[in-house]
Amino acid sequence: MSNDHVPTKDREDAERAVKSDLETQSHELAMTYLQLGGRRRAVMDDNITDTRKWEPDNPEAEAFWQEQIASLPEDKRKQVEDHLPSVNSQ
């Protein structure tokens, strides 16, 4: 099914809404992880985000990370990682 008949503005609005929903979901996952005591921090270098942890997570945060975040496709996991506190800004 093609979106050729959908006016450009409506299509752009729909794409923004989907992106906003994904952004909200990734933010909620990151905040839940942090509230559980997660200690991973985002490390950004040349626009590449990675995570580091210098101290182990407590069991609840580690389980949440493994079950809810690590299992995501890479692009969605990176969106979650973007919401973690950054070592670059500390």
TIRO-2110 file (N, C-alpha, C; in Angstrom, 1 decimal):
// TIRO-2110
0.8, -1.2, 0.0, N, 1, A
0.0, 0.0, 0.0, CA, 1, A
0.9, 1.2, 0.0, C, 1, A
0.6, 2.2, -0.9, N, 2, A
1.5, 3.3, -1.1, CA, 2, A
0.9, 4.5, -0.3, C, 2, A
1.8, 5.4, 0.1, N, 3, A
1.4, 6.6, 0.8, CA, 3, A
1.4, 7.8, -0.2, C, 3, A
1.4, 7.5, -1.5, N, 4, A
1.5, 8.5, -2.6, CA, 4, A
0.3, 9.5, -2.5, C, 4, A
-0.8, 8.9, -2.0, N, 5, A
-2.1, 9.7, -2.0, CA, 5, A
-2.1, 10.6, -0.7, C, 5, A
-1.2, 10.4, 0.2, N, 6, A
-1.2, 11.1, 1.5, CA, 6, A
-0.5, 12.5, 1.3, C, 6, A
-1.2, 13.6, 1.6, N, 7, A
-0.5, 14.9, 1.4, CA, 7, A
0.8, 14.9, 2.2, C, 7, A
1.8, 15.6, 1.6, N, 8, A
3.1, 15.7, 2.2, CA, 8, A
3.1, 16.2, 3.7, C, 8, A
2.3, 17.2, 4.0, N, 9, A
2.3, 17.7, 5.3, CA, 9, A
1.7, 16.7, 6.3, C, 9, A
0.7, 16.0, 5.9, N, 10, A
0.1, 14.9, 6.7, CA, 10, A
1.1, 13.8, 6.9, C, 10, A
1.8, 13.4, 5.9, N, 11, A
2.8, 12.4, 6.0, CA, 11, A
3.9, 12.8, 7.0, C, 11, A
4.4, 14.1, 6.8, N, 12, A
5.4, 14.6, 7.7, CA, 12, A
5.0, 14.7, 9.2, C, 12, A
3.7, 15.0, 9.4, N, 13, A
3.2, 15.1, 10.7, CA, 13, A
3.1, 13.7, 11.3, C, 13, A
2.7, 12.7, 10.5, N, 14, A
2.7, 11.3, 11.0, CA, 14, A
4.1, 10.8, 11.3, C, 14, A
5.1, 11.1, 10.5, N, 15, A
6.4, 10.7, 10.7, CA, 15, A
7.0, 11.3, 12.0, C, 15, A
6.6, 12.6, 12.2, N, 16, A
7.1, 13.3, 13.5, CA, 16, A
6.4, 12.6, 14.7, C, 16, A
5.1, 12.2, 14.6, N, 17, A
4.5, 11.6, 15.7, CA, 17, A
5.1, 10.2, 16.0, C, 17, A
5.4, 9.5, 15.0, N, 18, A
6.1, 8.2, 15.2, CA, 18, A
7.4, 8.4, 15.9, C, 18, A
8.2, 9.4, 15.4, N, 19, A
9.5, 9.6, 16.0, CA, 19, A
9.4, 10.1, 17.4, C, 19, A
8.4, 10.9, 17.7, N, 20, A
8.1, 11.4, 19.0, CA, 20, A
7.8, 10.2, 20.0, C, 20, A
6.9, 9.3, 19.5, N, 21, A
6.6, 8.1, 20.3, CA, 21, A
7.8, 7.3, 20.6, C, 21, A
8.6, 7.1, 19.6, N, 22, A
9.9, 6.3, 19.8, CA, 22, A
10.8, 7.0, 20.8, C, 22, A
10.9, 8.3, 20.7, N, 23, A
11.7, 9.1, 21.6, CA, 23, A
11.2, 9.0, 23.0, C, 23, A
9.9, 9.0, 23.2, N, 24, A
9.3, 8.9, 24.5, CA, 24, A
9.5, 7.5, 25.1, C, 24, A
9.4, 6.5, 24.3, N, 25, A
9.6, 5.1, 24.7, CA, 25, A
11.1, 4.9, 25.1, C, 25, A
12.0, 5.4, 24.4, N, 26, A
13.4, 5.3, 24.7, CA, 26, A
13.8, 6.1, 25.9, C, 26, A
13.2, 7.2, 26.1, N, 27, A
13.4, 8.0, 27.3, CA, 27, A
12.9, 7.3, 28.5, C, 27, A
11.7, 6.8, 28.4, N, 28, A
11.1, 6.0, 29.5, CA, 28, A
11.9, 4.8, 29.9, C, 28, A
12.4, 4.1, 29.0, N, 29, A
13.3, 3.0, 29.3, CA, 29, A
14.6, 3.4, 30.0, C, 29, A
15.2, 4.5, 29.5, N, 30, A
16.4, 5.0, 30.2, CA, 30, A
16.1, 5.4, 31.6, C, 30, A
15.0, 6.2, 31.8, N, 31, A
14.7, 6.7, 33.1, CA, 31, A
14.4, 5.5, 34.1, C, 31, A
13.7, 4.5, 33.6, N, 32, A
13.4, 3.4, 34.5, CA, 32, A
14.7, 2.7, 34.9, C, 32, A
15.5, 2.5, 33.9, N, 33, A
16.8, 1.8, 34.2, CA, 33, A
17.6, 2.6, 35.3, C, 33, A
17.6, 4.0, 35.1, N, 34, A
18.3, 4.8, 36.1, CA, 34, A
17.6, 4.8, 37.5, C, 34, A
16.3, 4.8, 37.5, N, 35, A
15.6, 4.7, 38.7, CA, 35, A
15.8, 3.4, 39.5, C, 35, A
16.1, 2.3, 38.7, N, 36, A
16.4, 1.1, 39.3, CA, 36, A
17.8, 1.0, 39.9, C, 36, A
18.6, 2.1, 39.7, N, 37, A
19.9, 2.1, 40.2, CA, 37, A
21.0, 1.8, 39.1, C, 37, A
20.6, 1.9, 37.8, N, 38, A
21.6, 1.6, 36.8, CA, 38, A
22.7, 2.6, 36.8, C, 38, A
23.9, 2.1, 36.5, N, 39, A
25.1, 2.9, 36.6, CA, 39, A
25.8, 3.2, 35.2, C, 39, A
25.2, 2.6, 34.1, N, 40, A
25.9, 2.9, 32.8, CA, 40, A
25.8, 4.3, 32.5, C, 40, A
26.8, 4.8, 31.8, N, 41, A
26.8, 6.2, 31.3, CA, 41, A
27.1, 6.2, 29.8, C, 41, A
26.5, 7.2, 29.2, N, 42, A
26.8, 7.4, 27.7, CA, 42, A
28.2, 8.0, 27.5, C, 42, A
28.9, 7.5, 26.5, N, 43, A
30.1, 8.0, 26.1, CA, 43, A
30.0, 8.4, 24.7, C, 43, A
30.1, 9.7, 24.3, N, 44, A
30.0, 10.1, 22.9, CA, 44, A
31.3, 10.5, 22.4, C, 44, A
31.7, 9.9, 21.3, N, 45, A
32.9, 10.3, 20.6, CA, 45, A
32.7, 10.3, 19.1, C, 45, A
32.9, 11.4, 18.5, N, 46, A
32.7, 11.6, 17.1, CA, 46, A
31.3, 11.1, 16.7, C, 46, A
30.3, 11.6, 17.4, N, 47, A
28.9, 11.3, 17.2, CA, 47, A
28.5, 9.8, 17.3, C, 47, A
29.4, 9.0, 17.9, N, 48, A
29.1, 7.6, 18.1, CA, 48, A
28.9, 7.4, 19.6, C, 48, A
27.7, 6.9, 20.0, N, 49, A
27.4, 6.7, 21.4, CA, 49, A
27.6, 5.3, 21.8, C, 49, A
28.3, 5.1, 22.9, N, 50, A
28.5, 3.8, 23.5, CA, 50, A
28.2, 4.0, 25.0, C, 50, A
28.2, 2.9, 25.7, N, 51, A
28.0, 3.0, 27.2, CA, 51, A
29.2, 2.4, 27.9, C, 51, A
29.4, 2.9, 29.1, N, 52, A
30.4, 2.3, 30.0, CA, 52, A
29.8, 2.3, 31.4, C, 52, A
30.3, 1.3, 32.2, N, 53, A
29.9, 1.3, 33.6, CA, 53, A
31.2, 0.9, 34.3, C, 53, A
31.5, 1.7, 35.3, N, 54, A
32.7, 1.5, 36.1, CA, 54, A
32.4, 0.7, 37.4, C, 54, A
31.1, 0.7, 37.8, N, 55, A
30.7, -0.1, 38.9, CA, 55, A
29.5, -1.0, 38.4, C, 55, A
29.4, -2.2, 39.0, N, 56, A
28.3, -3.1, 38.6, CA, 56, A
26.9, -2.5, 38.9, C, 56, A
26.0, -2.8, 38.1, N, 57, A
24.6, -2.4, 38.4, CA, 57, A
24.1, -3.4, 39.5, C, 57, A
23.1, -2.9, 40.2, N, 58, A
22.4, -3.8, 41.2, CA, 58, A
21.7, -4.8, 40.3, C, 58, A
21.2, -5.9, 40.9, N, 59, A
20.6, -7.0, 40.2, CA, 59, A
19.3, -6.5, 39.4, C, 59, A
18.5, -5.6, 40.0, N, 60, A
17.3, -5.2, 39.3, CA, 60, A
17.6, -4.4, 38.1, C, 60, A
18.6, -3.5, 38.2, N, 61, A
18.9, -2.6, 37.0, CA, 61, A
19.6, -3.5, 36.0, C, 61, A
20.4, -4.4, 36.3, N, 62, A
21.1, -5.3, 35.4, CA, 62, A
20.1, -6.1, 34.6, C, 62, A
19.1, -6.7, 35.4, N, 63, A
18.1, -7.5, 34.8, CA, 63, A
17.2, -6.7, 33.8, C, 63, A
16.9, -5.5, 34.2, N, 64, A
16.1, -4.6, 33.4, CA, 64, A
16.9, -4.3, 32.1, C, 64, A
18.2, -4.0, 32.2, N, 65, A
19.0, -3.7, 31.0, CA, 65, A
19.0, -4.8, 30.1, C, 65, A
19.3, -6.0, 30.6, N, 66, A
19.4, -7.2, 29.8, CA, 66, A
18.1, -7.6, 29.1, C, 66, A
17.0, -7.5, 29.8, N, 67, A
15.7, -7.9, 29.3, CA, 67, A
15.0, -6.9, 28.4, C, 67, A
15.2, -5.6, 28.8, N, 68, A
14.4, -4.5, 28.1, CA, 68, A
15.2, -3.7, 27.1, C, 68, A
16.5, -3.6, 27.3, N, 69, A
17.3, -2.7, 26.5, CA, 69, A
18.3, -3.4, 25.6, C, 69, A
19.1, -4.3, 26.2, N, 70, A
20.1, -5.0, 25.4, CA, 70, A
19.5, -5.8, 24.3, C, 70, A
18.3, -6.2, 24.5, N, 71, A
17.6, -7.1, 23.5, CA, 71, A
17.0, -6.3, 22.3, C, 71, A
17.0, -4.9, 22.4, N, 72, A
16.5, -4.1, 21.4, CA, 72, A
17.4, -4.1, 20.1, C, 72, A
16.8, -3.9, 19.0, N, 73, A
17.6, -3.7, 17.8, CA, 73, A
18.6, -2.5, 18.0, C, 73, A
19.7, -2.6, 17.4, N, 74, A
20.8, -1.6, 17.7, CA, 74, A
20.3, -0.1, 17.6, C, 74, A
19.6, 0.2, 16.6, N, 75, A
19.2, 1.6, 16.5, CA, 75, A
18.3, 2.1, 17.6, C, 75, A
17.4, 1.2, 18.1, N, 76, A
16.5, 1.6, 19.2, CA, 76, A
17.3, 1.6, 20.5, C, 76, A
18.3, 0.6, 20.7, N, 77, A
19.1, 0.6, 21.9, CA, 77, A
19.9, 1.9, 21.9, C, 77, A
20.4, 2.4, 20.8, N, 78, A
21.2, 3.6, 20.8, CA, 78, A
20.4, 4.8, 21.2, C, 78, A
19.1, 4.8, 20.8, N, 79, A
18.2, 5.9, 21.3, CA, 79, A
18.1, 5.9, 22.8, C, 79, A
18.0, 4.7, 23.4, N, 80, A
17.9, 4.6, 24.9, CA, 80, A
19.2, 5.1, 25.4, C, 80, A
20.3, 4.7, 24.9, N, 81, A
21.6, 5.1, 25.4, CA, 81, A
21.8, 6.6, 25.3, C, 81, A
21.2, 7.2, 24.3, N, 82, A
21.3, 8.7, 24.2, CA, 82, A
20.7, 9.4, 25.4, C, 82, A
19.8, 8.8, 26.1, N, 83, A
19.1, 9.4, 27.2, CA, 83, A
19.9, 9.2, 28.6, C, 83, A
20.9, 8.4, 28.5, N, 84, A
21.7, 8.2, 29.8, CA, 84, A
22.5, 9.4, 30.1, C, 84, A
22.9, 9.6, 31.3, N, 85, A
23.8, 10.7, 31.6, CA, 85, A
25.1, 10.5, 30.9, C, 85, A
25.7, 11.5, 30.4, N, 86, A
26.9, 11.4, 29.6, CA, 86, A
28.1, 11.7, 30.5, C, 86, A
29.2, 10.9, 30.3, N, 87, A
30.4, 11.2, 31.0, CA, 87, A
31.1, 12.4, 30.3, C, 87, A
30.7, 12.8, 29.1, N, 88, A
31.3, 13.9, 28.5, CA, 88, A
30.8, 15.2, 29.1, C, 88, A
29.7, 15.2, 29.7, N, 89, A
29.2, 16.5, 30.3, CA, 89, A
29.4, 16.6, 31.8, C, 89, A
30.1, 15.7, 32.4, N, 90, A
30.4, 15.7, 33.8, CA, 90, A
31.7, 16.4, 34.1, C, 90, A
END
